[in-house]
Amino acid sequence: MEPSDEQAGAWTEAFDSGKFIRKSSEFRDLIQPGGTFDVEPHRYHLYVSHACPWAHRTLITRTLLGLEDKVSVDVVDWRMNQDGSWSFNPEEEGATADTVNGEASLEGIYNRAFSGWKEGPRIGTVPVLWDRTHATIVNNESREIVRMFDEFSKAGFGNGRSLCPEELKTDIDAMIDANYESVNNGVYKTGFARTQAAYEEAVTALFERLDELELHLEGRDWLVGGQKGVLTEADICLFPTLARFDLVYVVHFKCNLRRIIDYPNLQAFVERMIDQEGIRETCHWHHMKAHYFWSHQNINTFRIIPLGPLEGAHTR
């Protein structure tokens, strides 16, 4: 997730343009059959935040592939610390302790994987996929974790379903790429813009892409595959952003040209996703909303968490 002014050095590059630049993921190893990180049940552990759309992707995939009993999960508190780090807080509803390593914060996890981590400046992000066997982080890039979970299902450790069928892989990757910069990252480029020009550029690109997706979903249930489409990683990577849009981004990030509920096809898509078995349980609406309005004090000075909206898929 994203920084306050004090965190900016660790999270972004400060450009005179005033544009938000997302930090890269540092751990990019892959789980592969016969590899250093082999495909094994009960070996890997997922650290997530319910607030984070990138982490939400991994939880959805874990659920849809039936991996809940094969890949364990811990959840950080929705409150981001002043330095941009995450803490474990089992006293908070929806959050947990670190049940694998016993750390108080996510920074402790990163420091276990890289002893020089805290000498930074670095801030640990979610999601994190942890390997119990080698006691290290495998990967902290959501898109790659989502793809790796398919290997578990193919190996017979899930329900056998694939969210990236080989014949659709090219289309899936193209759709994810098309949505990433304008929509997934676009809401952040809009919300964290520091000049009017940077804001207008980002918000315009965001809604141009939403308009395109609205037309694309006319008569379709899913983003890729056949006349009606099939649910794939492309849908999983888009949904968390749309699920937070009316709840948070419209107000907090000034993404207010339209709401998702104003797009009939996009709204129907969000509701279809929520109605998939187990997906509603991955949507912790309080964590989603409270995190942004409380943690980004440079945007919301007094940390006022709004009561609304009263309409939309999240109230169903």
C-alpha positions as CSV (number, residue, x, y, z in Angstrom):
1,M,0.0,0.0,0.0
2,E,1.1,3.6,-0.1
3,P,2.9,6.2,2.0
4,S,2.5,9.3,4.1
5,D,4.8,12.2,3.4
6,E,7.2,10.8,6.0
7,Q,7.3,7.5,4.2
8,A,7.8,8.8,0.7
9,G,11.5,8.2,0.5
10,A,11.1,4.5,1.2
11,W,8.1,4.1,-1.1
12,T,8.4,6.3,-4.1
13,E,10.8,8.3,-6.3
14,A,10.2,12.0,-5.9
15,F,9.8,13.4,-9.5
16,D,9.3,17.1,-10.2
17,S,6.3,16.0,-12.3
18,G,4.4,15.2,-9.1
19,K,3.5,11.7,-10.4
20,F,3.3,8.7,-8.1
21,I,5.9,6.0,-8.9
22,R,5.1,2.6,-7.4
23,K,8.0,0.7,-5.8
24,S,9.0,-2.6,-7.3
25,S,8.8,-6.0,-5.6
26,E,12.1,-7.3,-4.2
27,F,11.5,-11.1,-3.9
28,R,10.7,-12.8,-7.2
29,D,11.5,-16.5,-6.8
30,L,9.0,-19.0,-8.3
31,I,7.4,-22.1,-7.0
32,Q,8.0,-24.8,-9.6
33,P,7.8,-28.6,-9.7
34,G,11.2,-30.0,-8.8
35,G,12.7,-26.5,-8.2
36,T,14.3,-25.0,-5.1
37,F,10.7,-24.0,-4.1
38,D,8.9,-27.2,-5.0
39,V,5.1,-27.5,-5.2
40,E,4.2,-29.0,-1.8
41,P,1.2,-28.7,0.5
42,H,1.5,-27.1,3.9
43,R,4.9,-25.7,3.1
44,Y,4.0,-22.1,2.2
45,H,2.4,-19.3,4.2
46,L,0.7,-16.2,3.0
47,Y,0.9,-12.8,4.8
48,V,-1.8,-10.4,3.7
49,S,-3.7,-7.2,4.5
50,H,-7.4,-7.3,3.9
51,A,-7.1,-3.6,3.0
52,C,-4.7,-4.2,0.1
53,P,-6.1,-4.9,-3.3
54,W,-2.8,-6.6,-4.4
55,A,-3.0,-9.0,-1.4
56,H,-6.8,-9.5,-2.0
57,R,-5.9,-11.1,-5.4
58,T,-4.0,-13.9,-3.7
59,L,-6.7,-14.6,-1.2
60,I,-9.3,-14.8,-3.9
61,T,-7.1,-17.2,-5.9
62,R,-6.4,-19.3,-2.9
63,T,-10.2,-19.6,-2.3
64,L,-11.2,-20.3,-5.9
65,L,-8.6,-23.0,-6.3
66,G,-9.5,-24.7,-3.0
67,L,-6.1,-24.1,-1.4
68,E,-7.3,-23.0,2.0
69,D,-6.1,-26.1,3.8
70,K,-2.8,-26.2,1.8
71,V,-1.6,-22.6,2.1
72,S,-2.0,-21.0,5.5
73,V,-2.6,-17.2,6.0
74,D,-2.0,-14.5,8.6
75,V,-3.5,-11.0,8.4
76,V,-1.9,-7.7,9.5
77,D,-3.8,-4.9,11.2
78,W,-5.6,-2.5,8.9
79,R,-3.7,0.4,10.5
80,M,-0.5,1.3,8.7
81,N,2.2,2.5,11.1
82,Q,3.6,6.0,10.7
83,D,6.7,4.7,8.9
84,G,4.5,2.8,6.4
85,S,5.0,-0.7,8.0
86,W,2.4,-3.2,9.0
87,S,1.9,-4.8,12.4
88,F,0.2,-8.0,13.6
89,N,-2.6,-7.4,16.1
90,P,-4.7,-10.5,17.1
91,E,-6.9,-8.2,19.2
92,E,-8.3,-6.5,16.1
93,E,-11.2,-8.2,14.4
94,G,-10.2,-9.7,11.1
95,A,-6.4,-9.5,11.9
96,T,-4.2,-12.2,13.4
97,A,-0.9,-12.8,15.1
98,D,2.1,-14.0,13.1
99,T,1.5,-17.7,13.7
100,V,4.6,-18.9,11.8
101,N,7.5,-16.7,12.9
102,G,6.1,-15.0,15.9
103,E,7.0,-11.5,14.7
104,A,5.3,-8.4,15.8
105,S,5.4,-6.7,12.4
106,L,5.9,-7.5,8.8
107,E,9.3,-5.9,8.9
108,G,10.4,-8.8,11.1
109,I,9.4,-11.2,8.3
110,Y,11.4,-9.3,5.7
111,N,14.4,-9.0,8.0
112,R,14.4,-12.8,8.5
113,A,14.6,-13.2,4.7
114,F,17.3,-10.5,4.3
115,S,19.3,-9.6,7.3
116,G,20.2,-6.2,6.0
117,W,16.6,-5.3,5.3
118,K,16.1,-2.9,8.2
119,E,19.2,-0.9,7.2
120,G,17.0,0.2,4.2
121,P,15.4,2.5,3.7
122,R,12.9,-0.2,2.8
123,I,9.3,-0.9,3.7
124,G,7.9,-4.4,3.6
125,T,4.8,-4.8,1.4
126,V,1.9,-7.3,1.2
127,P,1.3,-9.9,0.0
128,V,4.3,-12.1,1.1
129,L,4.6,-15.8,0.3
130,W,6.8,-17.4,2.9
131,D,8.6,-20.8,2.6
132,R,8.7,-22.8,5.9
133,T,11.4,-25.2,4.5
134,H,14.0,-22.5,3.7
135,A,12.7,-19.9,6.2
136,T,12.6,-17.2,3.6
137,I,10.3,-15.1,1.4
138,V,9.7,-16.7,-1.9
139,N,7.8,-13.9,-3.6
140,N,6.1,-10.6,-2.8
141,E,4.6,-9.8,-6.2
142,S,0.9,-10.5,-6.3
143,R,0.5,-11.3,-9.9
144,E,3.3,-14.0,-9.7
145,I,1.8,-15.5,-6.5
146,V,-1.6,-15.8,-8.2
147,R,0.0,-17.6,-11.2
148,M,2.0,-19.9,-8.9
149,F,-1.1,-21.0,-7.0
150,D,-2.3,-22.5,-10.3
151,E,0.7,-24.9,-10.0
152,F,-0.8,-26.2,-6.7
153,S,-4.1,-26.9,-8.3
154,K,-2.6,-28.6,-11.3
155,A,-0.5,-30.8,-8.9
156,G,-3.7,-32.0,-7.3
157,F,-3.4,-30.0,-4.0
158,G,-6.5,-27.9,-4.8
159,N,-9.7,-28.5,-6.6
160,G,-8.1,-29.1,-10.0
161,R,-9.4,-25.9,-11.4
162,S,-7.1,-23.6,-13.5
163,L,-7.5,-19.8,-13.5
164,C,-5.0,-19.6,-16.3
165,P,-5.8,-22.2,-18.9
166,E,-2.9,-22.5,-21.4
167,E,-5.1,-21.6,-24.4
168,L,-6.1,-18.3,-22.7
169,K,-2.8,-17.4,-21.2
170,T,-1.9,-14.8,-23.9
171,D,-5.3,-13.1,-23.6
172,I,-5.2,-13.2,-19.8
173,D,-1.8,-11.5,-19.7
174,A,-2.8,-8.9,-22.2
175,M,-5.9,-8.0,-20.3
176,I,-4.0,-7.8,-17.0
177,D,-1.4,-5.6,-18.6
178,A,-4.0,-3.4,-20.2
179,N,-5.7,-2.8,-16.8
180,Y,-2.7,-2.5,-14.6
181,E,-1.3,1.0,-15.3
182,S,-4.6,2.8,-16.0
183,V,-6.9,1.1,-13.4
184,N,-5.1,-1.0,-10.8
185,N,-2.2,1.5,-10.4
186,G,-4.3,4.3,-11.9
187,V,-6.3,4.9,-8.8
188,Y,-3.1,5.4,-6.8
189,K,-1.5,7.7,-9.5
190,T,-4.7,9.7,-9.2
191,G,-4.9,9.8,-5.5
192,F,-1.2,10.5,-4.8
193,A,-0.7,13.0,-7.6
194,R,1.0,16.1,-6.3
195,T,0.2,18.4,-9.2
196,Q,-3.0,19.3,-11.0
197,A,-1.6,18.1,-14.3
198,A,-0.5,14.7,-12.9
199,Y,-3.9,14.2,-11.3
200,E,-5.8,15.1,-14.5
201,E,-3.6,12.9,-16.6
202,A,-4.1,9.9,-14.3
203,V,-7.8,10.3,-13.7
204,T,-8.5,10.8,-17.4
205,A,-6.6,7.6,-18.3
206,L,-8.4,5.7,-15.5
207,F,-11.9,6.6,-16.7
208,E,-11.1,6.1,-20.3
209,R,-10.1,2.5,-19.5
210,L,-13.2,2.0,-17.3
211,D,-15.3,3.2,-20.2
212,E,-13.6,0.6,-22.5
213,L,-14.2,-2.2,-19.9
214,E,-17.8,-1.2,-19.6
215,L,-18.2,-1.7,-23.4
216,H,-16.1,-4.9,-23.4
217,L,-18.4,-6.5,-20.8
218,E,-21.6,-5.9,-22.7
219,G,-23.1,-9.3,-23.1
220,R,-20.2,-11.0,-21.3
221,D,-19.8,-12.3,-17.8
222,W,-15.9,-12.4,-17.7
223,L,-13.1,-10.5,-19.4
224,V,-11.6,-13.2,-21.6
225,G,-12.5,-16.5,-23.2
226,G,-15.3,-17.2,-25.6
227,Q,-18.6,-15.5,-26.1
228,K,-19.6,-15.2,-22.4
229,G,-16.0,-15.6,-21.1
230,V,-14.7,-17.7,-18.3
231,L,-13.5,-16.6,-14.9
232,T,-9.7,-16.2,-15.0
233,E,-6.8,-14.4,-13.4
234,A,-7.8,-11.4,-15.5
235,D,-11.0,-11.0,-13.5
236,I,-9.3,-11.7,-10.2
237,C,-6.7,-8.9,-10.9
238,L,-9.4,-6.3,-11.8
239,F,-12.0,-7.1,-9.1
240,P,-10.2,-5.9,-6.0
241,T,-9.8,-2.4,-7.5
242,L,-13.4,-2.2,-8.5
243,A,-14.6,-3.5,-5.1
244,R,-12.8,-0.6,-3.4
245,F,-13.7,2.0,-5.9
246,D,-17.0,3.4,-4.6
247,L,-16.1,2.5,-1.0
248,V,-12.8,4.4,-1.0
249,Y,-11.3,5.7,-4.2
250,V,-14.2,8.0,-5.4
251,V,-13.8,10.2,-2.3
252,H,-10.3,9.5,-0.9
253,F,-8.4,9.4,-4.2
254,K,-10.7,11.9,-6.0
255,C,-11.6,9.3,-8.6
256,N,-15.0,10.9,-8.9
257,L,-15.9,11.4,-12.6
258,R,-18.2,8.4,-12.1
259,R,-18.8,5.5,-9.7
260,I,-18.7,1.8,-10.5
261,I,-22.4,1.7,-9.7
262,D,-22.9,4.1,-12.6
263,Y,-21.5,1.5,-15.0
264,P,-24.1,-1.3,-15.3
265,N,-21.8,-3.9,-16.7
266,L,-18.9,-3.2,-14.3
267,Q,-21.3,-3.2,-11.4
268,A,-22.8,-6.5,-12.5
269,F,-19.2,-7.9,-12.9
270,V,-18.4,-6.9,-9.3
271,E,-21.6,-8.6,-8.1
272,R,-20.9,-11.8,-10.0
273,M,-17.4,-11.9,-8.5
274,I,-18.8,-11.4,-5.0
275,D,-21.4,-14.2,-5.6
276,Q,-18.7,-16.8,-6.4
277,E,-18.4,-19.3,-3.6
278,G,-16.1,-18.1,-0.8
279,I,-15.3,-14.7,-2.3
280,R,-17.6,-12.6,-0.1
281,E,-15.6,-13.9,2.9
282,T,-12.4,-12.5,1.4
283,C,-14.0,-9.0,1.3
284,H,-13.4,-7.4,4.7
285,W,-15.1,-4.1,4.1
286,H,-14.1,-2.4,7.3
287,H,-10.4,-3.1,6.8
288,M,-10.7,-1.9,3.2
289,K,-12.3,1.5,4.1
290,A,-10.7,2.2,7.5
291,H,-7.2,1.6,6.3
292,Y,-7.1,4.2,3.6
293,F,-8.9,7.0,5.5
294,W,-7.0,6.4,8.7
295,S,-3.5,5.6,7.4
296,H,-3.1,8.3,4.7
297,Q,-3.1,11.2,7.1
298,N,-1.4,13.4,4.4
299,I,-4.7,13.1,2.5
300,N,-7.1,12.9,5.4
301,T,-5.6,15.0,8.1
302,F,-8.0,14.2,10.9
303,R,-8.5,10.5,10.0
304,I,-12.2,10.8,9.7
305,I,-13.6,7.5,8.4
306,P,-16.8,8.2,6.4
307,L,-20.0,6.3,7.2
308,G,-21.1,5.9,3.5
309,P,-21.7,5.0,0.9
310,L,-25.0,3.3,1.7
311,E,-25.5,1.8,-1.8
312,G,-23.3,-0.6,-3.8
313,A,-22.3,-4.2,-3.9
314,H,-20.4,-4.0,-0.6
315,T,-23.6,-3.4,1.3
316,R,-25.2,-6.6,0.0
